[in-house]
Structure formats: C-alpha cells, structure tokens
Amino acid sequence: MKSTSKYILGLFLAVLFMAACEDDDKNPLNIFELENSAAPYVRIKLDESIVPKGELANSSLSGTVSAPSNNVASWDLSVTMELGGVSTDTIALTTITNFPSDISIPYSEMASALGISVDDISGGDFIRFLGTATGMDGSVVTVDNFSPTVTGQPEQLQAFNFIVLVKCSPMSGTTIPGTWTIEMEDLFGDGWDGAFVTFEIDGVATNYTFAAGSEATFEVDVPAGTAELVISYTSGAFEEEHVYTIETPDGEVLGPFGPFPSPCIN
C-alpha cells in the first residue's frame, strides 16, 4: 500500500513538473523582474483606439512608444486591415530605434500602401498592428513570445498585436432629436438570425432585432439635447435575407439597406 502511495505521489509530482515546463515553453520571457533576463518589451500608448469612418481620411495612428526595461534596440511595426472579416496583406510601416518616441502615421497612407483607399474601410472593420522587438542582446520577440496574461490585458499597453476599431460616423444632415423608425424585413421569414441594428445615443447603445417572422418595426425616441447619434448594423447568419430602412424624425426614409447590409448607413 505504501509503495502504491509513493508511486501515485511520484506520478503526481511528475505531472506538475511537466505542466510547469509547458507553461515556461509558452511564456518563457520575463518582462520586468530580472534586470539581466528581461525580455525586450515595448509599450504603446495610443491617443485614440477608435476612429470614426468619416474621420479616417484625416486621421493618423498616433501615440507614444516606450521600452520600460531600456533593453530594446529597435521595434518594427507592420499593419494589416480586416475588412468585412477578410484580412489584407501585411506590410511594414516603420522602425523605431529611440525610446520613448512619438509616432504619427496617416491611415490614408496605410490604405494606399495596401492598394486600397480609406473609402474601402467600413465601420466595424479593424486595423491591426503587429510589432517585433529586437533586444540589445540581439534577441527577437513577437506576440508569440508572450502569454495572454500579457497581451490580453489593456493595462499592459503591449505593442505586439493591437487594433484600432473603425466606428460608424455620427448622423448628420438631419434632425437628430425625435422619433426614428426602423422597419426590418427578413426575406425568408424566420427573423434576423442574430443580426441587429444599434442606435448609440451619446455613447449609450441599444440593439434592435427580431427572432421570428418576416418583419418588425421599432420606434426609437432620441431625446432633445442629444449631441451624437451613431447608427450601425452588426451581421448575423444568412445576410442575403436581411433588409431594413430607417425613417428620420423629418420623415426622410434612409435605405433600403440590404441584402448584405453594410456596417454603417452614413
């Protein structure tokens, strides 16, 4: 019995040792604790992580890049864009060799280098940035060298895999306060399959959809004094079935949008 117990204990300790080794393999790099073994970690503090679609042509990726452990020789930045769920090519943008440094790269230049224009970028799309750091000792690290406990926490300000979200522009050219009417139609007659329209009133978002039937109507009251109204569409399944219109407080009918509605209506 004692022999069996020792065997079980030994097996348990072996499993723990192997698991610890696997964790080390997944995240072998220390960031700040040991001066002689700290990884060449780079942080970026963005001025804006969300940019409205209507401002893309005149906006830039801007922020400050720093190396907290003072052991980074260079940091290379690349970009790819996820447009309608499809990724573009990845291209190099810049190399930073002095830390801290301020960067400012126009989105129009990024789009042009990718062979597109900012008009091809819609609300709900992502601009993804990928960084590679080279240490003073010649070591090279990417996002693959760090665990999600580092790369998945916004407070880490990691500069290895981060995104800028393209947001729909606020409504303009019409009366904002008042009653807006959404007329939704499903061409197959079984609801919107997870899709929805969002009204964001001064930063407070409400989603509208229907789960069964061929049509639905919603009235949205936008209070007097509202400074900003953003209307967007989030896709679901069977996008070829989804159609909707929106009537403004002035009685203007926008749309129809769909089948395959775009993320933004303006």
C-alpha positions as CSV (number, residue, x, y, z in Angstrom):
1,M,0.0,0.0,0.0
2,K,2.9,2.3,0.9
3,S,4.6,1.5,-2.4
4,T,1.4,2.3,-4.3
5,S,1.0,5.6,-2.5
6,K,4.6,6.6,-3.2
7,Y,4.1,5.7,-6.9
8,I,1.0,7.9,-7.1
9,L,2.7,10.8,-5.3
10,G,5.7,10.5,-7.7
11,L,3.4,10.4,-10.7
12,F,1.5,13.5,-9.4
13,L,4.8,15.4,-8.9
14,A,6.0,14.4,-12.4
15,V,2.8,15.7,-14.0
16,L,3.1,19.0,-12.1
17,F,6.7,19.3,-13.3
18,M,5.8,18.7,-16.9
19,A,2.9,21.2,-16.7
20,A,5.3,23.8,-15.3
21,C,7.7,23.2,-18.1
22,E,4.9,23.6,-20.7
23,D,3.9,26.9,-19.1
24,D,7.6,28.0,-19.4
25,D,7.6,27.0,-23.0
26,K,4.5,29.0,-23.7
27,N,5.7,32.1,-22.0
28,P,9.5,31.8,-21.5
29,L,10.1,35.6,-21.3
30,N,10.2,37.7,-18.2
31,I,9.3,41.3,-18.7
32,F,10.5,43.4,-15.8
33,E,11.6,41.4,-12.8
34,L,15.2,40.5,-13.5
35,E,17.5,43.1,-15.0
36,N,19.7,40.6,-16.8
37,S,16.9,38.5,-18.3
38,A,14.1,40.9,-19.0
39,A,12.6,40.5,-22.5
40,P,12.8,43.4,-24.9
41,Y,9.2,44.5,-24.2
42,V,7.7,47.6,-25.9
43,R,4.6,49.5,-24.9
44,I,2.5,51.9,-26.9
45,K,0.0,54.4,-25.5
46,L,-2.4,55.4,-28.3
47,D,-4.0,58.8,-28.5
48,E,-7.2,57.1,-29.9
49,S,-8.0,53.4,-30.3
50,I,-11.3,54.1,-32.0
51,V,-11.7,56.3,-35.1
52,P,-14.9,57.2,-36.9
53,K,-15.1,56.1,-40.5
54,G,-15.8,59.7,-41.6
55,E,-12.5,60.9,-40.0
56,L,-10.2,58.2,-41.4
57,A,-9.1,60.3,-44.3
58,N,-7.7,63.0,-42.0
59,S,-6.6,60.8,-39.0
60,S,-3.4,59.1,-38.1
61,L,-2.3,56.3,-35.8
62,S,-0.6,58.4,-33.1
63,G,0.8,57.7,-29.7
64,T,4.0,57.2,-27.7
65,V,6.2,54.1,-27.9
66,S,8.3,53.2,-24.8
67,A,10.7,50.4,-23.7
68,P,10.3,50.1,-19.8
69,S,13.4,47.9,-19.3
70,N,15.7,50.1,-21.5
71,N,16.9,47.0,-23.3
72,V,15.3,47.4,-26.8
73,A,17.5,48.2,-29.8
74,S,14.6,48.5,-32.3
75,W,10.9,48.0,-32.7
76,D,9.4,47.2,-36.2
77,L,5.7,47.9,-36.8
78,S,3.5,46.3,-39.5
79,V,-0.2,46.7,-40.4
80,T,-3.0,44.6,-41.8
81,M,-6.6,45.5,-42.2
82,E,-9.6,43.2,-41.5
83,L,-12.2,44.5,-43.9
84,G,-15.6,42.7,-43.7
85,G,-13.9,39.8,-41.9
86,V,-11.2,39.4,-44.6
87,S,-7.6,40.3,-43.9
88,T,-5.5,42.2,-46.3
89,D,-1.8,41.7,-46.8
90,T,0.6,42.7,-44.0
91,I,3.0,45.5,-44.8
92,A,5.9,47.2,-42.9
93,L,5.2,50.7,-41.6
94,T,8.1,52.0,-39.5
95,T,11.1,51.1,-37.4
96,I,11.7,52.9,-34.0
97,T,15.2,52.9,-32.5
98,N,14.9,55.6,-29.9
99,F,12.7,55.2,-26.8
100,P,10.4,56.8,-25.9
101,S,9.3,58.1,-29.3
102,D,6.1,59.6,-30.7
103,I,4.7,58.2,-33.9
104,S,2.1,59.5,-36.3
105,I,1.2,57.6,-39.4
106,P,-1.8,58.7,-41.5
107,Y,-4.4,56.0,-42.2
108,S,-4.7,57.2,-45.8
109,E,-1.0,56.3,-46.3
110,M,-1.6,52.8,-44.8
111,A,-4.5,52.2,-47.1
112,S,-2.6,53.4,-50.2
113,A,0.3,51.1,-49.4
114,L,-2.1,48.2,-49.2
115,G,-3.6,49.1,-52.6
116,I,-6.9,50.4,-51.3
117,S,-8.4,53.7,-50.2
118,V,-10.0,54.8,-46.9
119,D,-13.3,54.6,-48.7
120,D,-12.9,50.8,-48.8
121,I,-12.8,50.8,-45.0
122,S,-16.2,50.5,-43.2
123,G,-17.4,50.9,-39.7
124,G,-16.9,47.7,-37.8
125,D,-13.6,47.0,-39.6
126,F,-10.3,46.6,-37.7
127,I,-6.9,48.0,-38.4
128,R,-4.5,45.5,-36.8
129,F,-0.9,46.4,-35.9
130,L,1.9,43.8,-35.3
131,G,5.1,44.7,-33.6
132,T,8.5,42.9,-33.5
133,A,11.1,44.0,-30.9
134,T,14.8,43.3,-31.1
135,G,16.8,43.4,-27.8
136,M,20.2,44.9,-27.1
137,D,21.4,41.3,-27.0
138,G,20.0,40.5,-30.4
139,S,17.0,38.6,-29.2
140,V,13.9,39.0,-31.3
141,V,10.4,38.7,-29.9
142,T,6.8,38.9,-31.3
143,V,3.4,38.5,-29.8
144,D,4.0,34.7,-29.9
145,N,6.6,35.0,-27.1
146,F,4.1,36.4,-24.6
147,S,1.2,34.7,-22.9
148,P,-2.4,36.1,-23.0
149,T,-1.9,37.4,-19.4
150,V,0.3,40.0,-21.0
151,T,-1.1,40.5,-24.5
152,G,-4.7,40.3,-23.5
153,Q,-4.7,43.0,-20.8
154,P,-5.2,46.5,-22.0
155,E,-3.3,48.0,-19.0
156,Q,-0.1,46.3,-20.3
157,L,-0.2,48.6,-23.3
158,Q,1.6,45.9,-25.3
159,A,2.9,46.9,-28.7
160,F,3.0,43.5,-30.4
161,N,-0.6,42.9,-31.5
162,F,-3.1,45.7,-31.1
163,I,-6.0,47.1,-33.0
164,V,-7.8,50.3,-33.9
165,L,-11.5,49.9,-34.4
166,V,-13.3,51.8,-37.2
167,K,-16.5,53.3,-35.9
168,C,-19.5,54.5,-37.9
169,S,-19.6,58.2,-38.1
170,P,-22.3,60.1,-36.2
171,M,-25.5,61.0,-38.1
172,S,-25.5,64.5,-39.7
173,G,-27.6,66.5,-42.1
174,T,-30.9,65.6,-40.4
175,T,-32.8,66.4,-37.3
176,I,-31.4,64.2,-34.5
177,P,-33.9,64.5,-31.6
178,G,-37.3,63.0,-32.2
179,T,-38.7,59.6,-33.1
180,W,-36.7,57.4,-35.5
181,T,-38.4,54.3,-37.0
182,I,-36.7,51.1,-38.0
183,E,-38.5,48.8,-40.5
184,M,-36.9,45.4,-40.6
185,E,-37.6,42.6,-43.1
186,D,-36.4,39.0,-43.4
187,L,-36.8,37.7,-46.9
188,F,-37.0,34.1,-45.7
189,G,-39.5,34.9,-43.0
190,D,-37.6,33.5,-40.0
191,G,-36.2,36.5,-38.2
192,W,-32.8,38.1,-38.4
193,D,-30.6,35.2,-37.5
194,G,-28.5,37.1,-34.9
195,A,-28.1,40.3,-36.8
196,F,-29.1,43.7,-35.2
197,V,-29.2,47.4,-35.7
198,T,-27.6,49.6,-33.0
199,F,-28.6,53.1,-32.0
200,E,-25.9,54.7,-29.9
201,I,-27.2,57.8,-28.2
202,D,-24.4,59.9,-26.6
203,G,-22.4,56.7,-26.0
204,V,-25.3,54.5,-24.8
205,A,-26.0,51.7,-27.2
206,T,-29.3,49.8,-27.7
207,N,-29.7,46.9,-30.1
208,Y,-32.8,46.1,-32.2
209,T,-33.6,42.8,-33.9
210,F,-36.3,40.2,-34.2
211,A,-36.0,36.4,-33.9
212,A,-39.1,35.1,-35.8
213,G,-41.4,36.2,-38.6
214,S,-40.8,38.2,-41.8
215,E,-40.8,41.8,-40.5
216,A,-40.6,44.0,-37.4
217,T,-40.9,47.7,-36.6
218,F,-39.2,49.7,-33.8
219,E,-39.6,53.3,-32.8
220,V,-36.5,54.9,-31.2
221,D,-37.0,58.1,-29.2
222,V,-33.9,60.2,-29.3
223,P,-34.1,62.9,-26.6
224,A,-33.8,66.6,-27.1
225,G,-30.3,67.8,-26.4
226,T,-28.6,64.6,-27.8
227,A,-25.2,65.6,-29.1
228,E,-24.3,62.5,-31.1
229,L,-26.3,59.6,-32.7
230,V,-24.5,56.7,-34.3
231,I,-26.4,54.0,-36.2
232,S,-24.7,50.8,-37.1
233,Y,-25.5,47.3,-38.3
234,T,-24.0,44.0,-37.0
235,S,-24.3,41.0,-39.2
236,G,-25.5,37.5,-38.3
237,A,-26.2,34.5,-40.4
238,F,-28.0,34.4,-43.8
239,E,-27.1,38.0,-44.6
240,E,-28.8,37.7,-48.0
241,E,-32.2,37.7,-46.2
242,H,-31.8,40.9,-44.2
243,V,-33.2,44.3,-45.4
244,Y,-34.1,47.4,-43.4
245,T,-35.0,51.1,-43.7
246,I,-34.8,53.9,-41.2
247,E,-37.1,56.9,-41.2
248,T,-35.7,60.1,-39.6
249,P,-37.8,62.5,-37.4
250,D,-38.1,64.7,-40.5
251,G,-39.8,61.8,-42.4
252,E,-36.9,61.1,-44.7
253,V,-36.5,57.3,-45.4
254,L,-32.9,56.1,-45.5
255,G,-32.3,52.9,-47.4
256,P,-33.3,50.2,-48.1
257,F,-30.1,48.7,-46.7
258,G,-29.5,45.1,-47.7
259,P,-29.5,42.3,-48.6
260,F,-26.0,42.1,-47.1
261,P,-26.2,45.4,-45.3
262,S,-23.0,47.4,-44.7
263,P,-22.0,48.1,-41.1
264,C,-22.7,51.8,-41.5
265,I,-25.5,53.8,-43.1
266,N,-23.7,57.1,-43.3
